[in-house]
Amino acid sequence: MNRRMLPEWTEQWGVMLTWPHAGTDWSGWLDDVERTYGAIAREISLRENLLVVAQDEAHAERIRELIAAAGGDVARLHFRFAPSNDTWARDHGPVAVETSGNGGLELLDFVFNGWGNKWPAEDDDAINRHLEDAKAFVAPMTHVDLVMEGGALETDGLGSLLTTRRCLLSPERNPQLDEAAIENALQEWLGADRVLWLDHGHLEGDDTDSHIDTLARFATPETIVYQACDDRGDSHYGDLAAMREELETFTTPAGKPYTLLALPWPRAQHDPVTGQRLPATYANFLVINGAVLAPSYDDPADEKAREVLAEAFPNRDIVMIDCRPVIRGFGSLHCITMQLPVGAVALKEGE
């Protein structure tokens, strides 16, 4: 079977969210992070559907109330129940691929092992099976015996896959596979004709081993938006400058250099309790129907980031959402969402 990973700008049925609860690491600032989730859910529900993984009906009712209070369209909410360790849907949610070049869809359920066995993930790894059993999807689901996270994968939709060696070659993910074997797996499951490997790029506080969605993203098949750092005194300066140099060596399948758009560098963000530096990045945006939802950090650079994204996505609204509560969990807006294309889900109002 021929497969092709769908780019994020493919028309969407909606977005999957796994909602925070008191049993997750968010418990210490649950009200704050739920406000951010509510803001994200509002913007999505005004444009498309939401598939929300909740703990039970009482949890779902609380979520309905929160989204309604935020101004969201509750008619577009669809709930399914499953236990969860955490809420990073980008990494435990299904990855959508087109099959056999005929517009058919398949949802891939890769193994999720807590970013290389760093954190408990047994419940999260089982969420897709719960959703499958609960008839959430109409597209068939294939369970793949390969550790892989959606945040590690970025595609132009035409066979080019952008990722980082630090993540995909981590010995705690697929230790039995070398780089060539990983490339073969990316070809088989995602239709990657070529892999653009980055060796540089990291964010302090990130525990994913440099997920690509924190660093560099396709905006079109010819354009890459990336996180830059212009502060020579910052610990990230050298590595992100080296990442830029790597991106400059990449070419499109036609052999042309990519158009590179630099996102501004936000001021250092720290956890208000522990003082730990947090992985603030503007590259962790989400493309949805008619809009781009982008993280903001109450920073002067927020507006510049909005302008860069408006240049990258000229036909979409750019909606900035305060993600300071989310980065306390060491990710940002894109990390907690997973888009589902039209044809993957066929739920009606109230289902």
Salt bridges, closest charged atoms under 4 A:
GLU8 OE1 - ARG90 NH1 3.85
GLU8 OE1 - ARG217 NH2 3.12
GLU8 OE1 - HIS334 NE2 2.65
ASP31 OD1 - ARG62 NH2 3.86
ASP32 OD1 - ARG35 NH2 2.21
GLU34 OE1 - ARG62 NH2 2.28
GLU43 OE2 - ARG42 NH1 2.52
GLU43 OE1 - ARG47 NH1 2.82
GLU57 OE2 - ARG64 NH1 2.96
GLU61 OE1 - ARG64 NH1 2.98
ASP91 OD1 - HIS211 ND1 3.81
GLU98 OE1 - ARG4 NH2 3.04
GLU106 OE1 - ARG3 NE 2.58
ASP109 OD2 - HIS143 ND1 2.69
GLU132 OE1 - HIS143 NE2 2.90
GLU149 OE2 - ARG173 NE 2.93
GLU149 OE1 - HIS211 NE2 2.57
GLU154 OE1 - ARG217 NE 2.92
GLU179 OE1 - ARG165 NE 2.89
ASP199 OD2 - ARG165 NH1 3.01
ASP209 OD2 - LYS118 NZ 2.63
ASP209 OD2 - ARG173 NH1 2.70
ASP213 OD2 - HIS334 ND1 2.65
ASP234 OD1 - HIS236 ND1 2.67
ASP234 OD2 - ARG277 NH2 2.79
ASP239 OD1 - HIS200 ND1 2.85
ASP239 OD2 - HIS202 ND1 3.11
GLU248 OE2 - ARG244 NE 2.76
ASP271 OD2 - ARG328 NE 3.04
ASP298 OD2 - ARG324 NH1 3.55
ASP299 OD2 - ARG267 NE 3.07
GLU303 OE2 - ARG306 NH2 2.88
ASP317 OD2 - ARG47 NH2 3.76
ASP322 OD2 - ARG324 NH2 2.65
